[in-house]
Amino acid sequence: MRRRATITLHWLNLLLLLFVLGDGGATQWLSLLYAACALTMCALALVFGLMSGPGPKLEGAVRALHPWLHRAIYALLGWGALALLAETLATHLPGPTARKLLLALLAVTALHAVFNLWRHTALGDGALRRITPRRIHHIL
């Protein structure tokens, strides 16, 4: 159940992030939906821990940094969601605007995707199998 929830929220967060950032702004319900999904994913990680791992083929500094970088992505996900929620409810958090945080998250997400594509193809460690539904594993 945890795996299915994490995978669903992972891809739903990406889709909603693109919708929220697209066309210069989001509707109130879309912002609330994104914030709820992002904060739920963060709550799952806080309660049950991260599902990710460096895999056996990552070595050296990259292996040591992997869990910390993942935690940083979750922190940015949560911070952006809280900032968007606050702005949607007509208040603001100190620090960057929600849009700036979400644009930073989008950039980090792109790097995250490239890194996992590299792991899956160059290292052959099956990184994409961890975060894709089992129904599509046959094409990976």
N, CA, C and O of each residue as an XYZ file, in Angstrom:
560
protein
N       0.822     -1.208      0.000
C       0.000      0.000      0.000
C       0.862      1.267      0.000
O       0.575      2.220     -0.724
N       1.922      1.267      0.820
C       2.801      2.432      0.892
C       3.472      2.692     -0.456
O       3.575      3.838     -0.894
N       3.924      1.628     -1.107
C       4.589      1.770     -2.403
C       3.625      2.370     -3.419
O       3.973      3.304     -4.141
N       2.414      1.829     -3.468
C       1.421      2.329     -4.430
C       1.085      3.796     -4.154
O       0.972      4.595     -5.083
N       0.928      4.143     -2.882
C       0.618      5.536     -2.533
C       1.771      6.464     -2.922
O       1.545      7.541     -3.474
N       2.998      6.047     -2.634
C       4.159      6.888     -2.971
C       4.290      7.067     -4.475
O       4.522      8.179     -4.950
N       4.145      5.990     -5.224
C       4.246      6.073     -6.691
C       3.147      6.971     -7.246
O       3.413      7.829     -8.087
N       1.925      6.780     -6.784
C       0.804      7.595     -7.263
C       1.028      9.069     -6.946
O       0.842      9.926     -7.810
N       1.424      9.365     -5.715
C       1.650     10.759     -5.328
C       2.841     11.360     -6.069
O       2.817     12.537     -6.431
N       3.877     10.564     -6.295
C       5.062     11.036     -7.022
C       4.665     11.577     -8.395
O       5.014     12.702     -8.751
N       3.935     10.771     -9.159
C       3.560     11.180    -10.515
C       2.450     12.225    -10.508
O       2.424     13.103    -11.371
N       1.543     12.143     -9.555
C       0.489     13.156     -9.441
C       1.082     14.517     -9.077
O       0.645     15.546     -9.593
N       2.080     14.522     -8.187
C       2.750     15.781     -7.838
C       3.423     16.404     -9.052
O       3.357     17.618     -9.243
N       4.068     15.583     -9.872
C       4.707     16.124    -11.077
C       3.670     16.744    -12.001
O       3.842     17.868    -12.474
N       2.604     16.017    -12.254
C       1.555     16.525    -13.136
C       0.937     17.806    -12.585
O       0.764     18.780    -13.318
N       0.608     17.807    -11.302
C      -0.001     18.994    -10.697
C       0.979     20.165    -10.652
O       0.573     21.314    -10.830
N       2.262     19.892    -10.416
C       3.270     20.957    -10.425
C       3.300     21.640    -11.789
O       3.343     22.868    -11.874
N       3.278     20.847    -12.847
C       3.268     21.428    -14.192
C       2.013     22.256    -14.439
O       2.082     23.318    -15.057
N       0.865     21.776    -13.959
C      -0.380     22.538    -14.111
C      -0.352     23.830    -13.301
O      -0.777     24.880    -13.781
N       0.151     23.747    -12.072
C       0.193     24.931    -11.207
C       1.119     25.991    -11.805
O       0.802     27.180    -11.775
N       2.251     25.568    -12.342
C       3.201     26.533    -12.907
C       2.805     27.005    -14.299
O       3.225     28.081    -14.727
N       2.018     26.233    -14.998
C       1.627     26.584    -16.360
C       0.684     27.762    -16.409
O      -0.095     27.992    -15.484
N       0.760     28.494    -17.480
C      -0.167     29.585    -17.773
C      -0.182     30.681    -16.715
O      -1.207     31.334    -16.517
N       0.932     30.888    -16.038
C       1.068     32.025    -15.145
C       0.372     31.919    -13.804
O       0.435     32.870    -13.026
N      -0.269     30.845    -13.499
C      -0.908     30.737    -12.192
C      -1.903     29.614    -12.166
O      -2.238     29.030    -13.197
N      -2.366     29.321    -10.994
C      -3.284     28.199    -10.824
C      -4.576     28.675    -10.179
O      -4.618     29.715     -9.522
N      -5.606     27.908    -10.376
C      -6.858     28.189     -9.693
C      -6.710     27.784     -8.230
O      -5.776     27.070     -7.865
N      -7.613     28.233     -7.424
C      -7.538     27.937     -5.994
C      -7.638     26.437     -5.730
O      -6.874     25.899     -4.929
N      -8.563     25.762     -6.390
C      -8.728     24.325     -6.145
C      -7.519     23.535     -6.603
O      -7.151     22.550     -5.963
N      -6.892     23.943     -7.697
C      -5.703     23.251     -8.188
C      -4.535     23.453     -7.219
O      -3.775     22.521     -6.955
N      -4.398     24.653     -6.702
C      -3.348     24.924     -5.715
C      -3.557     24.108     -4.449
O      -2.606     23.558     -3.894
N      -4.792     24.031     -3.997
C      -5.094     23.246     -2.801
C      -4.857     21.752     -3.031
O      -4.359     21.054     -2.147
N      -5.213     21.269     -4.215
C      -4.993     19.860     -4.545
C      -3.504     19.536     -4.586
O      -3.068     18.517     -4.050
N      -2.724     20.413     -5.230
C      -1.269     20.200     -5.267
C      -0.691     20.199     -3.856
O       0.084     19.309     -3.506
N      -1.057     21.177     -3.051
C      -0.523     21.261     -1.689
C      -0.890     20.011     -0.885
O      -0.060     19.484     -0.144
N      -2.117     19.542     -1.027
C      -2.543     18.345     -0.292
C      -1.749     17.118     -0.726
O      -1.317     16.333      0.118
N      -1.554     16.945     -2.019
C      -0.804     15.793     -2.518
C       0.660     15.860     -2.089
O       1.228     14.860     -1.648
N       1.265     17.031     -2.220
C       2.676     17.185     -1.858
C       2.888     16.972     -0.362
O       3.834     16.294      0.041
N       2.024     17.541      0.451
C       2.168     17.386      1.897
C       1.863     15.958      2.350
O       2.447     15.480      3.323
N       0.962     15.281      1.661
C       0.698     13.873      1.965
C       1.927     13.022      1.654
O       2.274     12.126      2.423
N       2.576     13.298      0.540
C       3.788     12.552      0.195
C       4.889     12.804      1.232
O       5.605     11.881      1.621
N       5.017     14.044      1.669
C       5.998     14.369      2.711
C       5.649     13.669      4.022
O       6.537     13.179      4.720
N       4.378     13.622      4.353
C       3.949     12.955      5.591
C       4.261     11.462      5.536
O       4.712     10.883      6.524
N       4.020     10.840      4.386
C       4.360      9.423      4.236
C       5.845      9.193      4.472
O       6.233      8.239      5.147
N       6.668     10.062      3.917
C       8.124      9.923      4.082
C       8.535     10.159      5.535
O       9.433      9.487      6.042
N       7.885     11.102      6.202
C       8.216     11.354      7.607
C       7.809     10.193      8.507
O       8.546      9.829      9.424
N       6.659      9.622      8.253
C       6.146      8.555      9.111
C       6.837      7.218      8.819
O       7.234      6.506      9.741
N       6.978      6.884      7.541
C       7.479      5.564      7.164
C       8.921      5.565      6.657
O       9.491      4.498      6.425
N       9.513      6.735      6.485
C      10.863      6.817      5.942
C      10.842      6.856      4.427
O       9.809      6.625      3.799
N      11.995      7.152      3.850
C      12.108      7.224      2.393
C      12.121      5.822      1.799
O      12.677      4.895      2.388
N      11.509      5.673      0.639
C      11.537      4.393     -0.063
C      12.775      4.273     -0.938
O      13.095      3.182     -1.411
N      13.457      5.355     -1.154
C      14.590      5.343     -2.071
C      15.840      4.814     -1.381
O      15.950      4.816     -0.155
N      16.751      4.375     -2.184
C      18.043      3.937     -1.686
C      19.070      4.138     -2.778
O      18.712      4.238     -3.952
N      20.326      4.199     -2.420
C      21.340      4.458     -3.433
C      21.559      3.289     -4.385
O      22.135      3.482     -5.456
N      21.128      2.109     -4.039
C      21.351      0.960     -4.908
C      22.780      0.466     -4.765
O      23.660      1.210     -4.331
N      23.009     -0.774     -5.125
C      24.330     -1.375     -4.913
C      25.422     -0.844     -5.841
O      26.606     -0.987     -5.533
N      25.058     -0.243     -6.954
C      26.073      0.175     -7.925
C      26.547      1.611     -7.760
O      27.536      2.006     -8.376
N      25.858      2.395     -6.942
C      26.344      3.748     -6.655
C      27.467      3.642     -5.637
O      27.371      2.901     -4.658
N      28.529      4.393     -5.881
C      29.685      4.300     -4.990
C      30.181      5.685     -4.609
O      29.806      6.688     -5.217
N      31.020      5.718     -3.604
C      31.719      6.938     -3.210
C      30.808      8.027     -2.680
O      29.842      7.776     -1.961
N      31.156      9.255     -3.065
C      30.442     10.429     -2.567
C      28.980     10.435     -2.998
O      28.110     10.866     -2.241
N      28.710      9.961     -4.205
C      27.325      9.954     -4.691
C      26.472      9.043     -3.808
O      25.325      9.370     -3.500
N      27.020      7.924     -3.410
C      26.293      6.996     -2.530
C      26.027      7.640     -1.173
O      24.931      7.513     -0.626
N      27.030      8.332     -0.629
C      26.874      8.976      0.677
C      25.890     10.139      0.616
O      25.141     10.370      1.566
N      25.889     10.868     -0.490
C      25.005     12.031     -0.631
C      23.570     11.668     -0.984
O      22.652     12.442     -0.710
N      23.365     10.513     -1.581
C      22.051     10.141     -2.107
C      20.905     10.345     -1.118
O      19.933     11.015     -1.468
N      20.970      9.795      0.114
C      19.822      9.995      1.019
C      19.625     11.453      1.418
O      18.491     11.885      1.629
N      20.702     12.211      1.523
C      20.592     13.619      1.906
C      20.003     14.455      0.781
O      19.234     15.383      1.031
N      20.357     14.137     -0.438
C      19.772     14.851     -1.577
C      18.279     14.536     -1.692
O      17.477     15.408     -2.025
N      17.919     13.288     -1.415
C      16.507     12.933     -1.442
C      15.732     13.681     -0.361
O      14.622     14.158     -0.595
N      16.321     13.775      0.807
C      15.670     14.542      1.890
C      15.515     16.007      1.492
O      14.503     16.634      1.805
N      16.513     16.550      0.804
C      16.448     17.945      0.354
C      15.312     18.139     -0.648
O      14.625     19.160     -0.614
N      15.110     17.172     -1.537
C      14.002     17.264     -2.497
C      12.667     17.261     -1.749
O      11.772     18.046     -2.061
N      12.542     16.380     -0.770
C      11.311     16.346      0.027
C      11.113     17.657      0.784
O       9.989     18.150      0.887
N      12.190     18.220      1.310
C      12.080     19.497      2.033
C      11.591     20.599      1.095
O      10.734     21.400      1.470
N      12.128     20.641     -0.109
C      11.702     21.642     -1.084
C      10.258     21.400     -1.508
O       9.497     22.351     -1.688
N       9.875     20.134     -1.668
C       8.490     19.788     -1.995
C       7.538     20.305     -0.916
O       6.521     20.929     -1.220
N       7.879     20.040      0.343
C       7.034     20.479      1.447
C       7.003     21.985      1.614
O       5.943     22.569      1.841
N       8.169     22.620      1.503
C       8.256     24.076      1.643
C       7.438     24.763      0.551
O       6.683     25.696      0.825
N       7.593     24.297     -0.684
C       6.821     24.882     -1.786
C       5.327     24.691     -1.602
O       4.537     25.593     -1.881
N       4.941     23.502     -1.128
C       3.517     23.226     -0.913
C       2.951     24.106      0.195
O       1.847     24.635      0.067
N       3.703     24.264      1.282
C       3.237     25.131      2.375
C       3.139     26.585      1.922
O       2.187     27.280      2.277
N       4.110     27.049      1.147
C       4.081     28.426      0.646
C       2.894     28.641     -0.284
O       2.229     29.676     -0.225
N       2.630     27.652     -1.149
C       1.481     27.765     -2.057
C       0.172     27.737     -1.274
O      -0.753     28.492     -1.573
N       0.099     26.873     -0.284
C      -1.098     26.808      0.557
C      -1.324     28.136      1.273
O      -2.449     28.633      1.329
N      -0.265     28.701      1.813
C      -0.382     29.989      2.508
C      -0.854     31.081      1.553
O      -1.749     31.856      1.890
N      -0.261     31.148      0.368
C      -0.669     32.175     -0.603
C      -2.100     31.960     -1.076
O      -2.828     32.923     -1.314
N      -2.502     30.706     -1.212
C      -3.877     30.412     -1.624
C      -4.868     30.868     -0.560
O      -5.991     31.269     -0.868
N      -4.434     30.801      0.691
C      -5.298     31.231      1.802
C      -5.058     32.698      2.184
O      -5.396     33.123      3.289
N      -4.474     33.462      1.258
C      -4.295     34.915      1.376
C      -3.339     35.329      2.491
O      -3.559     36.342      3.155
N      -2.294     34.558      2.696
C      -1.222     34.946      3.611
C       0.097     34.541      2.959
O       0.096     33.932      1.889
N       1.194     34.865      3.579
C       2.489     34.536      2.978
C       3.440     34.025      4.039
O       3.415     34.469      5.187
N       4.270     33.093      3.640
C       5.358     32.645      4.503
C       6.548     33.557      4.279
O       6.688     34.133      3.200
N       7.405     33.700      5.275
C       8.634     34.456      5.030
C       9.509     33.695      4.030
O       9.477     32.466      3.971
N      10.271     34.426      3.268
C      11.152     33.789      2.289
C      10.624     33.941      0.885
O       9.796     34.810      0.611
N      11.109     33.091     -0.008
C      10.710     33.194     -1.418
C       9.213     32.958     -1.615
O       8.550     32.338     -0.784
N       8.706     33.459     -2.717
C       7.303     33.230     -3.055
C       7.102     31.758     -3.418
O       8.058     31.034     -3.697
N       5.867     31.345     -3.408
C       5.556     29.963     -3.770
C       5.999     29.672     -5.196
O       6.533     28.598     -5.471
N       5.785     30.606     -6.094
C       6.169     30.385     -7.501
C       7.675     30.157     -7.630
O       8.108     29.272     -8.369
N       8.472     30.950     -6.915
C       9.929     30.761     -6.975
C      10.323     29.403     -6.413
O      11.191     28.730     -6.967
N       9.694     28.998     -5.322
C       9.998     27.691     -4.742
C       9.591     26.561     -5.685
O      10.318     25.578     -5.825
N       8.434     26.698     -6.330
C       7.968     25.659     -7.236
C       8.797     25.605     -8.504
O       8.993     24.528     -9.067
N       9.291     26.752     -8.968
C      10.204     26.742    -10.124
C      11.529     26.073     -9.756
O      12.104     25.340    -10.559
N      12.007     26.332     -8.535
C      13.222     25.656     -8.064
C      12.975     24.152     -7.970
O      13.837     23.353     -8.337
N      11.804     23.773     -7.480
C      11.453     22.352     -7.395
C      11.414     21.719     -8.784
O      11.868     20.589     -8.963
N      10.882     22.429     -9.754
C      10.835     21.909    -11.122
C      12.247     21.673    -11.660
O      12.507     20.658    -12.306
N      13.156     22.611    -11.391
C      14.545     22.451    -11.835
C      15.202     21.255    -11.151
O      15.894     20.465    -11.794
N      14.983     21.129     -9.853
C      15.542     20.000     -9.107
C      14.929     18.694     -9.604
O      15.617     17.678     -9.697
N      13.652     18.719     -9.917
C      12.972     17.543    -10.449
C      13.583     17.095    -11.770
O      13.743     15.899    -12.010
N      13.921     18.050    -12.621
C      14.563     17.711    -13.898
C      15.919     17.038    -13.658
O      16.244     16.047    -14.313
N      16.699     17.567    -12.732
C      17.990     16.946    -12.402
C      17.778     15.552    -11.807
O      18.518     14.618    -12.117
N      16.786     15.425    -10.972
C      16.441     14.144    -10.357
C      16.088     13.115    -11.440
O      16.521     11.965    -11.373
N      15.309     13.532    -12.423
C      14.919     12.632    -13.506
C      16.128     12.202    -14.333
O      16.274     11.022    -14.652
N      16.990     13.147    -14.680
C      18.190     12.816    -15.458
C      19.079     11.856    -14.686
O      19.605     10.900    -15.256
N      19.250     12.106    -13.385
C      20.065     11.228    -12.550
C      19.500      9.813    -12.532
O      20.255      8.847    -12.648
N      18.170      9.676    -12.387
C      17.572      8.352    -12.346
C      17.586      7.660    -13.703
O      17.703      6.437    -13.772
N      17.469      8.426    -14.775
C      17.625      7.833    -16.112
C      19.054      7.324    -16.303
O      19.266      6.249    -16.865
N      20.026      8.100    -15.833
C      21.427      7.668    -15.910
C      21.638      6.396    -15.106
O      22.261      5.447    -15.581
N      21.115      6.381    -13.887
C      21.255      5.182    -13.047
C      20.655      3.968    -13.732
O      21.254      2.893    -13.755
N      19.462      4.152    -14.291
C      18.757      3.023    -14.891
C      19.481      2.503    -16.130
O      19.545      1.294    -16.354
N      20.027      3.416    -16.935
C      20.645      2.995    -18.190
C      22.135      2.703    -18.053
O      22.589      1.634    -18.462
N      22.898      3.621    -17.490
C      24.347      3.437    -17.404
C      24.745      2.417    -16.339
O      25.614      1.576    -16.570
N      24.112      2.495    -15.182
C      24.447      1.561    -14.109
C      23.632      0.269    -14.185
O      24.034     -0.770    -13.662
N      22.483      0.360    -14.847
C      21.633     -0.818    -14.963
C      21.106     -1.306    -13.620
O      20.937     -2.508    -13.418
N      20.845     -0.379    -12.700
C      20.414     -0.787    -11.361
C      18.897     -0.803    -11.178
O      18.413     -1.010    -10.066
N      18.140     -0.586    -12.261
C      16.686     -0.657    -12.174
C      16.048      0.486    -11.412
O      14.967      0.323    -10.846
N      16.700      1.645    -11.386
C      16.189      2.777    -10.616
C      14.760      3.167    -11.018
O      13.967      3.567    -10.166
N      14.435      3.055    -12.289
C      13.097      3.458    -12.730
C      12.029      2.466    -12.296
O      10.855      2.823    -12.205
N      12.415      1.240    -12.032
C      11.443      0.242    -11.577
C      10.915      0.555    -10.183
O       9.817      0.132     -9.821
N      11.687      1.290     -9.412
C      11.251      1.621     -8.052
C      10.077      2.588     -8.040
O       9.237      2.535     -7.141
N      10.014      3.466     -9.026
C       9.027      4.545     -8.960
C       8.012      4.491    -10.103
O       7.242      5.431    -10.299
N       8.014      3.405    -10.844
C       7.002      3.247    -11.886
C       6.059      2.114    -11.494
O       6.464      1.180    -10.803
N       4.819      2.192    -11.926
C       3.880      1.105    -11.637
C       4.367     -0.211    -12.250
O       4.965     -0.217    -13.326
N       4.115     -1.300    -11.574
C       4.576     -2.618    -12.038
C       4.045     -2.952    -13.426
O       4.685     -3.691    -14.174
N       2.901     -2.422    -13.766
C       2.301     -2.708    -15.075
C       3.153     -2.242    -16.249
O       2.983     -2.734    -17.365
N       4.071     -1.298    -16.017
C       4.894     -0.830    -17.140
C       6.348     -1.271    -17.036
O       7.182     -0.826    -17.824
N       6.664     -2.127    -16.090
C       8.039     -2.597    -15.942
C       8.534     -3.354    -17.173
O       9.735     -3.360    -17.444
N       7.649     -3.982    -17.910
C       8.070     -4.747    -19.083
C       8.675     -3.864    -20.177
O       9.418     -4.362    -21.023
N       8.373     -2.571    -20.177
C       8.958     -1.696    -21.197
C      10.232     -1.015    -20.735
O      10.889     -0.326    -21.514
N      10.581     -1.204    -19.480
C      11.814     -0.615    -18.960
C      12.930     -1.560    -19.263
O      14.081     -1.286    -18.922
